[in-house]
Amino acid sequence: MPRFFSLVALACLAVGCAAPRVVQIAAPCAAKTTPQIITALAGLVAAEGMTITLLNENVGVLQASGALRQTDRRSGMQQQWQFSVRGDTVFAYAKTVYTSGALVTAELTADDTSTEPEERWYWNVRNGLQNLCGGERLLFIPQ
């Protein structure tokens, strides 16, 4: 029995070590109000053809999703952005969600080092966020 628990612990460690890296983007944005920031970000994601799934200008929250693209008969992928404004900083996550049937099989965070230049859905919104906040340098925070 102790060997069984050792194997389970080893398996959990292996799965945990293989978990995808999550990166949060932080953008100092003191020159704008929360409603101004959220409205501008909504325009950026809409320009990329994404659908806004959650928007609250007063609270400072925005979520958007691209169209589900089928990779085969039962599997697909979808790009997503999530933004929140806290104080004078915008926090953002960009990710690609992979599905198989009704199950989410993987979520890969997009950032400057893992996203190819042709992935316009990421770069156009990321660069728009940086310009919105006065060209300040973005911070990439591993989670």
C-alpha atoms as one frame of an Amber mdcrd trajectory, in Angstrom:
protein
   0.000   0.000   0.000   2.780   2.556   0.759   4.215   1.789  -2.679   0.864
   2.679  -4.263   0.854   6.096  -2.553   4.455   6.642  -3.647   3.476   5.943
  -7.252   0.496   8.272  -7.012   2.673  11.028  -5.534   5.267  10.532  -8.279
   2.566  10.693 -10.966   1.129  13.891  -9.464   4.592  15.440  -9.381   5.207
  14.488 -13.013   1.883  15.958 -14.129   2.445  19.119 -12.087   5.911  19.642
 -13.550   4.544  19.237 -17.060   1.760  21.773 -16.515   1.827  24.666 -18.957
   3.377  27.924 -17.835   0.910  30.736 -17.171   2.107  34.259 -17.871   0.274
  37.379 -16.785   0.920  40.633 -18.633   0.954  43.769 -16.488   0.755  47.228
 -18.067   1.099  50.384 -15.965  -1.626  52.681 -17.281  -2.030  55.640 -14.918
  -3.038  58.224 -17.540  -6.444  56.631 -18.315  -9.583  55.879 -16.326 -10.868
  52.327 -15.974 -13.834  52.891 -18.356 -11.484  54.441 -20.960  -9.143  51.444
 -20.731 -11.895  48.821 -20.983 -13.590  50.626 -23.892 -10.297  50.856 -25.805
  -9.456  47.182 -25.133 -12.940  46.152 -26.287 -12.241  47.925 -29.561  -8.893
  46.147 -29.944 -10.312  42.639 -29.474 -13.355  43.412 -31.643 -11.011  44.565
 -34.437  -9.457  41.073 -34.314 -12.881  39.500 -34.867 -13.235  38.328 -31.279
 -16.559  38.165 -29.461 -16.786  39.972 -26.130 -18.080  37.491 -23.581 -17.846
  39.699 -20.469 -17.532  43.466 -20.184 -17.932  45.679 -17.135 -16.406  49.145
 -17.491 -17.103  50.104 -13.880 -15.426  47.061 -12.355 -12.707  46.946 -15.022
 -13.189  43.475 -16.481 -13.178  42.293 -20.092 -13.112  38.810 -21.628 -13.139
  38.018 -25.328 -12.960  34.854 -27.430 -12.137  34.198 -31.052 -14.166  31.815
 -33.167 -13.724  28.116 -32.442 -11.563  26.727 -35.242 -11.936  23.028 -35.945
  -8.609  21.193 -36.134 -10.346  17.941 -37.058 -13.842  16.455 -36.780 -13.960
  16.417 -32.974 -11.229  18.825 -31.914 -10.814  22.562 -32.042  -8.945  25.575
 -30.747  -9.949  29.044 -29.622  -7.940  32.145 -28.709  -9.003  34.142 -25.664
  -8.055  37.374 -23.906  -8.889  38.280 -20.303  -8.283  41.755 -18.869  -8.755
  43.301 -15.448  -7.893  46.779 -14.261  -6.672  47.083 -10.692  -5.566  50.509
  -9.532  -3.509  52.032 -12.319  -2.430  48.703 -13.843  -4.006  46.536 -16.535
  -3.526  42.789 -16.080  -4.038  40.541 -19.081  -3.917  36.865 -20.032  -3.825
  35.647 -23.607  -4.341  31.954 -24.208  -5.261  29.322 -26.735  -7.731  26.710
 -25.508  -7.711  23.290 -27.189 -10.802  21.103 -26.998 -11.699  17.545 -27.871
 -15.424  16.910 -27.915 -16.771  18.742 -24.874 -13.502  18.518 -22.912 -10.818
  21.184 -22.612  -7.615  19.291 -23.285  -5.049  22.080 -22.906  -4.668  25.781
 -22.308  -1.498  27.393 -23.582  -0.687  30.906 -22.462   0.499  33.262 -25.158
   3.338  35.692 -24.448   6.128  37.436 -26.342   8.436  34.404 -26.259   5.931
  31.692 -27.156   3.824  33.431 -29.808   4.785  33.401 -33.473   4.856  36.728
 -35.359   1.962  35.651 -37.615  -0.372  35.243 -34.613  -1.976  38.654 -35.207
  -4.755  38.063 -32.646  -2.047  38.258 -29.963   0.358  40.858 -31.345  -2.235
  43.416 -32.452  -3.960  43.420 -29.053  -0.688  43.233 -27.101   0.806  46.179
 -29.043  -2.487  48.074 -28.749  -2.398  47.593 -24.964   1.146  48.923 -24.826
   0.242  51.963 -26.964  -2.924  52.590 -24.934  -0.843  52.831 -21.788   1.550
  55.385 -23.232   4.128  52.998 -24.666   5.229  51.897 -21.214   7.145  48.652
 -21.041   4.933  45.643 -20.359   5.789  43.286 -17.519   5.479  39.523 -17.980
   4.818  37.783 -14.677   5.062  33.964 -14.528   2.314  32.536 -12.325
